Amino acid sequence: MRIQNVKYIFVLALVFLAPGCKKSKFTPPEDGIVTEKMATRYVTVSIALTKITEDEAVKLAELRKKHGISSSMAELDDDEYKEKYPAVVAAWDSLREDWDRKQDSVYKVLDMPEEEWSWIAEAIISHGNKEIRQFIIKEFERLKEEADSLPKQAKDSN
C-alpha cells in the first residue's frame, strides 16, 4: 500500500473513531502490562478494524469524487454547504453511521471493548511492554501470512 493510502486510511480512521468513543467497564491492569492474551485479541481486532476502514475508505473516495468534496472535507462542516447540498451531507452521515455499526460489531463479536483496544494501543509503546510489542508485530505478520496463503475463494467470502 502506498504511503498516501496509509495516510488516507489513518485520517479516515480518526474521523470515524474519534466520535465513536463510548464508556465501558474496562479497567486497565494496575501494572500497565499488556498480557499475551490481550495482545492476541488486540491484533485480531486491529486487523478487522483495518479491513472495514479500507472498505469505508473506498466508499468515502467514491462519495468525494461523485460530489467534488475536498480532501479535507471541510465543506461538510460549513452551514451554507449543508443547506445547499443536504443530499451530500445525508450521504456522509449515512457513511459515518455505517462505519459506527461496523466498528461496534467488530468490538462486540471479538469481545473487546473499544476502551481496552485504545488502552492497549497506547500501552504497548511503554518500556514495560517492549516484549509484548515484539509479540504483537510477530502476530500481525503471522496472521497476514495466514491470510495471504488462503485460497482466493476463502478470502472473498470474508
Rosetta constraint file for C-alpha pairs under 8 A:
AtomPair CA 1 CA 5 HARMONIC 6.39 0.50
AtomPair CA 1 CA 6 HARMONIC 6.80 0.50
AtomPair CA 2 CA 6 HARMONIC 6.47 0.50
AtomPair CA 3 CA 7 HARMONIC 6.19 0.50
AtomPair CA 4 CA 8 HARMONIC 6.15 0.50
AtomPair CA 5 CA 9 HARMONIC 6.09 0.50
AtomPair CA 6 CA 10 HARMONIC 6.09 0.50
AtomPair CA 7 CA 11 HARMONIC 6.18 0.50
AtomPair CA 8 CA 12 HARMONIC 6.09 0.50
AtomPair CA 8 CA 57 HARMONIC 7.72 0.50
AtomPair CA 9 CA 13 HARMONIC 6.01 0.50
AtomPair CA 9 CA 53 HARMONIC 6.63 0.50
AtomPair CA 9 CA 54 HARMONIC 6.58 0.50
AtomPair CA 9 CA 57 HARMONIC 6.38 0.50
AtomPair CA 10 CA 14 HARMONIC 6.28 0.50
AtomPair CA 11 CA 15 HARMONIC 6.18 0.50
AtomPair CA 12 CA 16 HARMONIC 6.19 0.50
AtomPair CA 12 CA 53 HARMONIC 7.23 0.50
AtomPair CA 12 CA 57 HARMONIC 6.73 0.50
AtomPair CA 13 CA 17 HARMONIC 5.59 0.50
AtomPair CA 13 CA 53 HARMONIC 6.42 0.50
AtomPair CA 14 CA 18 HARMONIC 5.64 0.50
AtomPair CA 15 CA 19 HARMONIC 7.34 0.50
AtomPair CA 16 CA 20 HARMONIC 6.87 0.50
AtomPair CA 16 CA 96 HARMONIC 6.56 0.50
AtomPair CA 16 CA 99 HARMONIC 6.85 0.50
AtomPair CA 16 CA 100 HARMONIC 7.27 0.50
AtomPair CA 17 CA 21 HARMONIC 6.96 0.50
AtomPair CA 20 CA 100 HARMONIC 6.70 0.50
AtomPair CA 21 CA 114 HARMONIC 7.45 0.50
AtomPair CA 21 CA 115 HARMONIC 7.84 0.50
AtomPair CA 22 CA 114 HARMONIC 7.56 0.50
AtomPair CA 22 CA 115 HARMONIC 7.71 0.50
AtomPair CA 23 CA 115 HARMONIC 7.51 0.50
AtomPair CA 24 CA 113 HARMONIC 6.67 0.50
AtomPair CA 24 CA 114 HARMONIC 7.96 0.50
AtomPair CA 24 CA 115 HARMONIC 6.79 0.50
AtomPair CA 26 CA 113 HARMONIC 6.90 0.50
AtomPair CA 26 CA 115 HARMONIC 6.54 0.50
AtomPair CA 26 CA 116 HARMONIC 6.03 0.50
AtomPair CA 27 CA 116 HARMONIC 7.82 0.50
AtomPair CA 28 CA 32 HARMONIC 6.76 0.50
AtomPair CA 28 CA 116 HARMONIC 7.36 0.50
AtomPair CA 28 CA 119 HARMONIC 7.28 0.50
AtomPair CA 29 CA 33 HARMONIC 6.74 0.50
AtomPair CA 29 CA 34 HARMONIC 7.94 0.50
AtomPair CA 32 CA 123 HARMONIC 6.88 0.50
AtomPair CA 32 CA 128 HARMONIC 7.77 0.50
AtomPair CA 33 CA 123 HARMONIC 7.45 0.50
AtomPair CA 33 CA 128 HARMONIC 6.52 0.50
AtomPair CA 33 CA 129 HARMONIC 5.96 0.50
AtomPair CA 34 CA 38 HARMONIC 6.21 0.50
AtomPair CA 34 CA 39 HARMONIC 6.52 0.50
AtomPair CA 34 CA 120 HARMONIC 6.69 0.50
AtomPair CA 34 CA 123 HARMONIC 7.16 0.50
AtomPair CA 34 CA 124 HARMONIC 7.04 0.50
AtomPair CA 34 CA 129 HARMONIC 6.50 0.50
AtomPair CA 34 CA 132 HARMONIC 6.82 0.50
AtomPair CA 35 CA 39 HARMONIC 6.13 0.50
AtomPair CA 35 CA 132 HARMONIC 7.33 0.50
AtomPair CA 36 CA 40 HARMONIC 6.08 0.50
AtomPair CA 36 CA 132 HARMONIC 6.75 0.50
AtomPair CA 36 CA 135 HARMONIC 7.76 0.50
AtomPair CA 37 CA 41 HARMONIC 6.39 0.50
AtomPair CA 38 CA 42 HARMONIC 6.01 0.50
AtomPair CA 38 CA 120 HARMONIC 7.89 0.50
AtomPair CA 39 CA 43 HARMONIC 6.20 0.50
AtomPair CA 39 CA 120 HARMONIC 7.61 0.50
AtomPair CA 39 CA 132 HARMONIC 7.12 0.50
AtomPair CA 39 CA 135 HARMONIC 7.79 0.50
AtomPair CA 39 CA 136 HARMONIC 6.18 0.50
AtomPair CA 40 CA 44 HARMONIC 6.36 0.50
AtomPair CA 40 CA 136 HARMONIC 7.15 0.50
AtomPair CA 40 CA 139 HARMONIC 7.17 0.50
AtomPair CA 41 CA 45 HARMONIC 6.09 0.50
AtomPair CA 41 CA 110 HARMONIC 7.57 0.50
AtomPair CA 41 CA 112 HARMONIC 7.29 0.50
AtomPair CA 42 CA 46 HARMONIC 5.94 0.50
AtomPair CA 42 CA 112 HARMONIC 7.93 0.50
AtomPair CA 42 CA 117 HARMONIC 5.98 0.50
AtomPair CA 42 CA 120 HARMONIC 7.24 0.50
AtomPair CA 43 CA 47 HARMONIC 6.13 0.50
AtomPair CA 43 CA 136 HARMONIC 6.68 0.50
AtomPair CA 43 CA 139 HARMONIC 6.98 0.50
AtomPair CA 43 CA 140 HARMONIC 6.31 0.50
AtomPair CA 44 CA 48 HARMONIC 6.39 0.50
AtomPair CA 44 CA 110 HARMONIC 7.83 0.50
AtomPair CA 45 CA 49 HARMONIC 6.06 0.50
AtomPair CA 45 CA 106 HARMONIC 6.79 0.50
AtomPair CA 45 CA 107 HARMONIC 7.03 0.50
AtomPair CA 45 CA 110 HARMONIC 6.67 0.50
AtomPair CA 45 CA 112 HARMONIC 7.67 0.50
AtomPair CA 45 CA 117 HARMONIC 7.82 0.50
AtomPair CA 46 CA 50 HARMONIC 6.00 0.50
AtomPair CA 47 CA 51 HARMONIC 6.25 0.50
AtomPair CA 48 CA 52 HARMONIC 6.43 0.50
AtomPair CA 48 CA 106 HARMONIC 6.75 0.50
AtomPair CA 49 CA 53 HARMONIC 5.96 0.50
AtomPair CA 49 CA 103 HARMONIC 6.81 0.50
AtomPair CA 49 CA 106 HARMONIC 7.09 0.50
AtomPair CA 50 CA 54 HARMONIC 6.07 0.50
AtomPair CA 51 CA 55 HARMONIC 6.29 0.50
AtomPair CA 52 CA 56 HARMONIC 6.04 0.50
AtomPair CA 52 CA 99 HARMONIC 7.75 0.50
AtomPair CA 52 CA 102 HARMONIC 7.23 0.50
AtomPair CA 52 CA 103 HARMONIC 7.77 0.50
AtomPair CA 53 CA 57 HARMONIC 5.97 0.50
AtomPair CA 53 CA 99 HARMONIC 7.99 0.50
AtomPair CA 54 CA 58 HARMONIC 6.53 0.50
AtomPair CA 55 CA 59 HARMONIC 6.69 0.50
AtomPair CA 56 CA 60 HARMONIC 6.02 0.50
AtomPair CA 56 CA 95 HARMONIC 7.69 0.50
AtomPair CA 56 CA 99 HARMONIC 7.04 0.50
AtomPair CA 57 CA 61 HARMONIC 6.02 0.50
AtomPair CA 58 CA 62 HARMONIC 6.25 0.50
AtomPair CA 59 CA 63 HARMONIC 6.20 0.50
AtomPair CA 59 CA 95 HARMONIC 7.79 0.50
AtomPair CA 60 CA 64 HARMONIC 6.07 0.50
AtomPair CA 60 CA 95 HARMONIC 7.56 0.50
AtomPair CA 61 CA 65 HARMONIC 6.04 0.50
AtomPair CA 62 CA 66 HARMONIC 5.95 0.50
AtomPair CA 63 CA 67 HARMONIC 6.16 0.50
AtomPair CA 63 CA 69 HARMONIC 7.69 0.50
AtomPair CA 63 CA 91 HARMONIC 7.78 0.50
AtomPair CA 63 CA 92 HARMONIC 7.74 0.50
AtomPair CA 64 CA 68 HARMONIC 5.44 0.50
AtomPair CA 64 CA 69 HARMONIC 4.51 0.50
AtomPair CA 64 CA 70 HARMONIC 6.94 0.50
AtomPair CA 64 CA 71 HARMONIC 7.75 0.50
AtomPair CA 65 CA 69 HARMONIC 6.65 0.50
AtomPair CA 67 CA 88 HARMONIC 7.12 0.50
AtomPair CA 69 CA 73 HARMONIC 5.92 0.50
AtomPair CA 69 CA 75 HARMONIC 7.33 0.50
AtomPair CA 70 CA 74 HARMONIC 7.23 0.50
AtomPair CA 70 CA 75 HARMONIC 7.55 0.50
AtomPair CA 73 CA 77 HARMONIC 7.84 0.50
AtomPair CA 74 CA 78 HARMONIC 6.89 0.50
AtomPair CA 75 CA 81 HARMONIC 6.09 0.50
AtomPair CA 75 CA 82 HARMONIC 7.88 0.50
AtomPair CA 76 CA 81 HARMONIC 6.72 0.50
AtomPair CA 76 CA 82 HARMONIC 6.46 0.50
AtomPair CA 76 CA 89 HARMONIC 6.48 0.50
AtomPair CA 77 CA 81 HARMONIC 7.79 0.50
AtomPair CA 77 CA 82 HARMONIC 7.38 0.50
AtomPair CA 78 CA 82 HARMONIC 6.20 0.50
AtomPair CA 79 CA 83 HARMONIC 6.18 0.50
AtomPair CA 80 CA 84 HARMONIC 6.14 0.50
AtomPair CA 81 CA 85 HARMONIC 5.82 0.50
AtomPair CA 81 CA 86 HARMONIC 7.99 0.50
AtomPair CA 82 CA 86 HARMONIC 5.41 0.50
AtomPair CA 82 CA 88 HARMONIC 7.96 0.50
AtomPair CA 82 CA 89 HARMONIC 6.20 0.50
AtomPair CA 85 CA 89 HARMONIC 6.58 0.50
AtomPair CA 86 CA 90 HARMONIC 6.01 0.50
AtomPair CA 87 CA 91 HARMONIC 6.13 0.50
AtomPair CA 88 CA 92 HARMONIC 6.24 0.50
AtomPair CA 89 CA 93 HARMONIC 6.09 0.50
AtomPair CA 90 CA 94 HARMONIC 6.04 0.50
AtomPair CA 91 CA 95 HARMONIC 6.21 0.50
AtomPair CA 92 CA 96 HARMONIC 6.29 0.50
AtomPair CA 93 CA 97 HARMONIC 6.14 0.50
AtomPair CA 94 CA 98 HARMONIC 6.07 0.50
AtomPair CA 95 CA 99 HARMONIC 6.23 0.50
AtomPair CA 96 CA 100 HARMONIC 6.18 0.50
AtomPair CA 97 CA 101 HARMONIC 6.23 0.50
AtomPair CA 98 CA 102 HARMONIC 6.26 0.50
AtomPair CA 99 CA 103 HARMONIC 5.95 0.50
AtomPair CA 100 CA 104 HARMONIC 5.98 0.50
AtomPair CA 101 CA 105 HARMONIC 6.10 0.50
AtomPair CA 102 CA 106 HARMONIC 6.28 0.50
AtomPair CA 103 CA 107 HARMONIC 6.48 0.50
AtomPair CA 104 CA 108 HARMONIC 6.10 0.50
AtomPair CA 105 CA 109 HARMONIC 5.79 0.50
AtomPair CA 106 CA 110 HARMONIC 5.86 0.50
AtomPair CA 107 CA 111 HARMONIC 5.72 0.50
AtomPair CA 107 CA 112 HARMONIC 5.11 0.50
AtomPair CA 107 CA 113 HARMONIC 5.75 0.50
AtomPair CA 107 CA 114 HARMONIC 6.29 0.50
AtomPair CA 108 CA 112 HARMONIC 6.56 0.50
AtomPair CA 108 CA 113 HARMONIC 7.28 0.50
AtomPair CA 112 CA 116 HARMONIC 6.51 0.50
AtomPair CA 112 CA 117 HARMONIC 6.80 0.50
AtomPair CA 113 CA 117 HARMONIC 6.56 0.50
AtomPair CA 114 CA 118 HARMONIC 6.15 0.50
AtomPair CA 115 CA 119 HARMONIC 5.96 0.50
AtomPair CA 116 CA 120 HARMONIC 6.13 0.50
AtomPair CA 117 CA 121 HARMONIC 6.22 0.50
AtomPair CA 118 CA 122 HARMONIC 6.39 0.50
AtomPair CA 119 CA 123 HARMONIC 5.89 0.50
AtomPair CA 120 CA 124 HARMONIC 5.90 0.50
AtomPair CA 121 CA 125 HARMONIC 7.64 0.50
AtomPair CA 122 CA 126 HARMONIC 7.84 0.50
AtomPair CA 123 CA 129 HARMONIC 7.10 0.50
AtomPair CA 124 CA 129 HARMONIC 5.24 0.50
AtomPair CA 124 CA 130 HARMONIC 7.04 0.50
AtomPair CA 124 CA 132 HARMONIC 7.15 0.50
AtomPair CA 124 CA 133 HARMONIC 5.72 0.50
AtomPair CA 125 CA 129 HARMONIC 6.73 0.50
AtomPair CA 125 CA 130 HARMONIC 7.27 0.50
AtomPair CA 125 CA 133 HARMONIC 7.42 0.50
AtomPair CA 126 CA 130 HARMONIC 6.96 0.50
AtomPair CA 129 CA 133 HARMONIC 6.06 0.50
AtomPair CA 130 CA 134 HARMONIC 6.59 0.50
AtomPair CA 131 CA 135 HARMONIC 6.40 0.50
AtomPair CA 132 CA 136 HARMONIC 6.07 0.50
AtomPair CA 133 CA 137 HARMONIC 6.37 0.50
AtomPair CA 134 CA 138 HARMONIC 6.30 0.50
AtomPair CA 135 CA 139 HARMONIC 6.04 0.50
AtomPair CA 136 CA 140 HARMONIC 6.13 0.50
AtomPair CA 137 CA 141 HARMONIC 6.32 0.50
AtomPair CA 138 CA 142 HARMONIC 6.01 0.50
AtomPair CA 139 CA 143 HARMONIC 6.11 0.50
AtomPair CA 140 CA 144 HARMONIC 6.06 0.50
AtomPair CA 141 CA 145 HARMONIC 6.13 0.50
AtomPair CA 142 CA 146 HARMONIC 6.24 0.50
AtomPair CA 143 CA 147 HARMONIC 6.13 0.50
AtomPair CA 144 CA 148 HARMONIC 6.03 0.50
AtomPair CA 145 CA 149 HARMONIC 6.13 0.50
AtomPair CA 146 CA 150 HARMONIC 6.55 0.50
AtomPair CA 147 CA 155 HARMONIC 7.36 0.50
AtomPair CA 150 CA 154 HARMONIC 6.17 0.50
AtomPair CA 150 CA 155 HARMONIC 6.46 0.50
AtomPair CA 151 CA 155 HARMONIC 6.65 0.50
AtomPair CA 152 CA 156 HARMONIC 6.23 0.50
AtomPair CA 153 CA 157 HARMONIC 6.32 0.50
AtomPair CA 154 CA 158 HARMONIC 6.87 0.50
